[in-house]
Amino acid sequence: MDSKSEIVERLRSSFRSGITISQEFRCVQLSNLRSMIQENEEDILNALHKDLCKPKFEAILSEIDIVINELHYTINNLQSWMKPEYVDKNLATKMDNCFVRREPLGVVLIIGTWNYPLQLLILPMIGAIAAGNCVVIKPSEVSAAACQLISELIPKYLSQDCYAVVCGGADETKALLQNRFDHIFFTGSQVVARSILQAASVHLTPVTLELGGKCPCLIYGNVTIGAVARRLVWAKFFNGGQSCAAPDYQHWTRLTELLKESNGKVVVGGESDQQDKYIAPTVVCVAEDDALMKAEIFGPILPILTVESLEKAVDFVNHKEKPLALYIFSNETSVINTVMEKTSSGGFCSNDGIVHMTLPGLPFGGVGGSGWGSYHGRWGFETFSHRRACMMRGWALEKLNGLRYPPYTDNKLSWLRWTASPKTTCLLM
């Protein structure tokens, strides 16, 4: 088996050959990736069930279809994304061709996590392939069956010269990070993210971090509580409550101990079975300082807190880390807009939970402690692209260019400032 450095160098050599640059090559690889998912759906479902006991319904929605839809969307839009973006010009550059060109970064590393072992690995990979990069992916060793399957399938469907899978635990990840990459994309915890940043800093490698944290959900006004409960409970307990964007990772012992530490009142659920690593969907009424309110739960436990007013609820949210997602259930548009405008979060959704992350046209990512950068659809393509500023100048208007040459005079300066100045218009309604 190749060493980690040999894998990276093999991919870097392929990238330097220019093989990934053409739209045709990128589309072929994306189409092959789509075939990989479609032709191996049963094997994927079996691996997900073996690792996480995922029900078929949830696995298809969150691991199969979301990836297939992203691939369709990317393939259909790639040609337009790759086109130069022409920019406004001033008088001094009127005769020039000025545009932004999207170029691949090089060899990128994508480190996935265990709760969505396919989705959270393949979705960023789609963006990296679309942008023309070579890619090393590192699946989570915790979801061992999915990791093994991915490592078998990727070489069968994608170019082995351009894409590689590295399996293993912390030691393998540490060895990978000793190599220079052109971008690192990490999904996981804040603790591990800090070690990723330290390793990336050695090579000044840019990093995208998809983290998490507690995602607040506000309920306000005379809403239809039955509809709210159904949507909220589905969003919270989907995937066993193990979604980084779930309204507030399945570690049975940690979660049961957390319930014991809580001073809240269990109003629904609370049952657990150590042999099956099962915890029933649980709802707990808590106070602000309860153990369940201190950190991301990442399990099927929903703490509920009552506050006196909308203003105090917004203030409570704003005194915490900026969340990956924020939800508001209300039948009043003014309330929804107030919460959106007076808070900050990676994503925002009214009257539902987690569904915003299924739309390829919306960027998915955090802010502050919940993450850096975003992906999905064009946003993934942009994350793995360098936006290169290009100005193509000819030899016309050399007399005008002469204004910048010595000897410097006030008259020349005045003319230059006029030709280069923007014209500002601000309409106040």
N, C-alpha and C positions, 0 to 999 in steps of 0.2 A: 504493500500500500504506500502511496506517495506520502511524503511528509507534508505538513501544513504549508511550509514555504514553497515546496515543489508544486503544490496545487495552485497557489497564488501566482507563482511565476509562469506556470503553463497558461493560465487564463490571461495574464498580462501580455504574454507573447501573442496570444490570439487577438486580444484587443488591439495591439499595435499593428497587426496585419490589416486592420480595417474591415474585417469580416462582418462586424455587428452594425456597421454604419447604415447600410441600405434599408429602406423601408421594407423591401421584399423579405430580407432575412429576418427582421424583427417580426413581421406578420406570420411568417412560417413558424417561428418558434412559439409565438402566442397561440397559433392554431394547433400546434402539436401539444401544447400545454392543455388546451381545451379538450383535445382528444384523450389525453391522459386521465382527466377527471371523468369524462363521460364513459370511457371504456372500462374504468376500474371502480365504478361507483360502489358495487357490492363489497369489494375488498376494502375500500375506504370506510364504508359504514361498519364493517366488521372490526376494523382496527380501532375506530372511535368507540365502539361499544366495549371492546376489550380493555381499552385504556380508561374510559370515563363513564361507561354504562350509558352513553348518550342514546336516547330514544331516536328511532329512525326519523320521525317527524322533525325534531329539532336539528338533527345532524344534517338532513337534506337542506333545510332552510339556511342554517348558519355556516355550513362548511362546504356544501356542494353548489347550491344554486347561487349563493352570493358571489362565489368565485367564477362560475360560468357567466353570470350576468356582467361581471366586471370585465371578463375577457371579450365578450361580445361588444361591450361599450368601447373598450380600448381599441380593438381591431377596427371598428367602424369609424373611429375618430382620429386614428393615428396620423393619417395623411394631413389633416388640417393642423394638428398639433405641431407637426414637423416643419410647417411652412415658416419662412421668415416673418417676423412681426415688424412692420414698417412704422417708424415713429415720426412725430411732428418735427419740422425743421424751422430754423430761423433764417434770416436773410443771408447770413454769412455761409450757410450750408445748403442754400436753395438748390444748387446744382449737383449736390452729392446724393449718393444712394445710402440711406441710413436705416439700419434695421437691427433687430435682435435675433440672433441665431441660437437655437437650442442644440447643444452638443452633449454627448455622453461624458460622464465623469471618468470612467475607466473600469476598474475592478472594485465592486462593492460587496460588503458583507451584510447579510440579513440574519439576525438572531431572533428566532421565534420563541413562543411560550407554549405552555401545555394545555391551557384551558380551551383554546381553539387552535389545535395543533396544525390544521391545514390552512384555515382562513388567514390567520395572523402571520403565516409564513409566505403563502402564495400570493396574497393580495399585494404586498409591497414588491414581491418579485415581478409581478406583472408590470408595475410602474418602471422597475429597473430595466427589464427587457425592452419595454416600449421606448425607453430613452436611449437604448443602444449600448448598454453596459454589459460587461461580463459579471457573473454573479456567483458568490459562494453563499450557500444557505446553511444555517446551523439550526436544525430542529431541536426542540426540547427533549432531553433524555427522559424526562418524567413521563411523557406519553410515548412509551417505548415502542408499542406496536405501530403507531402512526409514523414515528421516526424511521423505523425499519422499512416500512412500505414506501415512504417518500424516497429513501436512499436507493431503493430498488427501481422505482419508476422513473425518476428524473433522468438517469443516464439512458434509459430506453427511448425516451421521447424527445429529449432536448440534446443539443450539441454538447458533447463531452469536452470539447475544446474551449467552450465558453461558459459552461455552467457546472457547478460541482456541489455535492452535499457532503458535509462533515458531521458525523455523529459523535456522541460522547457527552461527558459531563463538564464540570467546571475546569478540569485540567486541559481538556481539548479546547475549550473556549479561550482559556488563558493563552494557550499556544497559538491559536489563530490570531489573537489580538496583538501578538508580538510582531506580526507582519504589517506592512504598510498597505492600507486600503485607501480608496479615493472617497469613500463614504461608508459610514456604519449606520445601519438601521436596527434599533433594538426595541423589542417589546418585552416589558416585564416590570420588576419592582424598582423603586427608587434606590434601594440599597445596592442592587447590582448595577443600576445605571451609573452610580458614582464610580465604580471600578471600570466601567466601559469608558467613561469620560477620561479617567486617568490614563488608560492605555492609549486612547485616541490622541491625547495631548502630546504624546511623544512624537507623533508623526504629523501633528497639526491637521488631523483628519476631521472633517465635519461630521456631525452626528445628528440623527433624528431619534428622538426618544418618545416612545408611546408608553406612558406609565399608567396612572390611574388616580386613586384616592377616593374619597367619599363623594358621591354624586347626589346633591340635594334634590328633593322633590317637594314642591310646595303645593298645597291644596287650599283653595280660597274661594269663598262665596257659596251661593246656592247651586252647587253642581249636582248632577245626577250621580249620587254616590256609588250606586251599583256599577255604572259604566266606568267610573274612576277606579273602583276596586279591581274590576276585571283587567283593565289595561295595566294598572300599576303592578298587580300581583303577577301577571304574565311576564312583564318586563323584568321584575325583580327576580323571580324564581326560574326564568328561562336559563337553561344550561346549569341547573343546580345553583343558581345565584352566582355563578363564577364568570361574570362578564365585567370587564373593567369599566363599562359604561352603565352598569346596572344601578338603579336607584338604591341608594342605601337607605386567601385566594382560596377546592374543597379539602381542607386539612381538618380531619375529624376531631383530633385531640385538641387542637388549638381552638376550634369553634365551640366545642362543648365546655372547655375551660372558660371561654369568654362568656358563655351563658351563665356559668356559675358565678363569675365575678360581677355580673350585672345585677343592679338593684331594681331593675325594671320589672314590670308585671307582664308575664307571658299570657297573652290573650288568645292566641291560636298556636297550635303545634307544641314544640318543645321536646317531642319524643326523639330518641336516638338509638342506634344499634351499632355497637362497636365492630361486631363481626362483619356486617355488611357495609361499614363506613357510611352509614345512613343517618342523616339528620332531617327530620320532617320540616317542611316549610313552616317557619316560625315568625310570629309577629309579637313584638315586645313594646309596651309603652314605657318610655324612659324619660329621665331628666337630662338637662344639658351636659352635666358632668359624668354621665354614666359611662361605664367601660365600653359599651357598644358604640359610643359616639367619638371615641378617641382616634380610631384608625379605620382604614378600609376593611370591611368584613370579609368580602369575597366568599360568600357562602349564602345558604338559604335562610338568613336571619334578617328581618326587616324591623329596625327600630323606628318608632313613631314618637314624635315630640310635638307638644302643643305650645304655641306661642300666642301672645296677646293680640298682635296686629301684623299686618303685612309689612309695615315699616320695620318692626322688630325681627321679622323673619328674614328680610333682605339684609339687615344689619348683622344678623347671626351668620348668614352665608358669607358676607364680605369679610368677616373676621377670621375665616378659615382659609386654608390653601385654596387657590383657584381650582375648581373641579374640572374633570374631563368632560362632564356633561351636567346640565342643569335642566330640571323639568318643572313646569308649572301647570297645574290643572285648575282651570277657571272658565266660567262662561262669560267673563267680562274682558273684552279686548283691551281696555285701558289697563287692567291689572296685568295682563300678559305682557303688554308693551313696557309697563313700569318695571317689572322684574327683569325683562331683557335688557333694558337700557341702564339699569342701576346695578347690574352685576357683571361679572366676567367669568367666562367658562370656555372650555374647548369647543363644545357644541351646545345648542339650545333647542329644546323641543317643547311645544305646548300640547297639553291634553293627550300625551302618550309617552312611552319610554323606549329607548334604544333604537326605534325604527329609523331615526335620522341617519344612522350609520349604514343603512342598506342602500342609500341612494348614491350612485357613483358620481353624480354632479356636485355633491357637497363634500368639502374637505373634512376628513376625520383626523383629529389630533387634539392635543392638550395645550395648555398655556401655563406658564410658571411651573409649579411642582407637579402638575399632571402631564407634562410632556413638552417637547420642542418639535415643531414642524408638523406636517400633515401629509396625508396621502388619500387614496381612492381616486379613480378616474384620472382626469388631467392633473390633479394635484400630486398624484404619485409620479407621473411623468415629469412634472416640474421639479419635484424633490430630487430626482436622480439625474437632472439635466443641469448643465452650466449655461446660463444665459449670457452669451457672448455679444458684447456691443461691437457692431461693425459699421465702419464708415468707408465707403468706396469713393475716393476722390479722383477727379480727372485733372486736366491741365488748364481748364477754362478759368477765366476771371483772375488771372495772375496779378493784374493791376490792383484788384481789390485785396488780394492776399498781401500785396506790398505794404499795406497799411500796418502790418505787424512787424515789419523789418526795421532795424535801426537805419538812420537815426530816429529815436523816439521823439515825437512832438505832441503837444496838447491837442492839436488838430487831428492827428492820426488817432489818438486815444478816443477823442470824442466820436469820430466816425466808427471806430471798432465797437465802442459801447452801444452805439445805435444799431448796428447790424446784428449784434449778438443778443440784444435785449429781448425778453419775452414781452408779449402784449397781454396784460392782465384784464380780465373782465369778471366782475362779481355782481351777480344779480340778486338783489334782496327782494323777496316777495312779502 
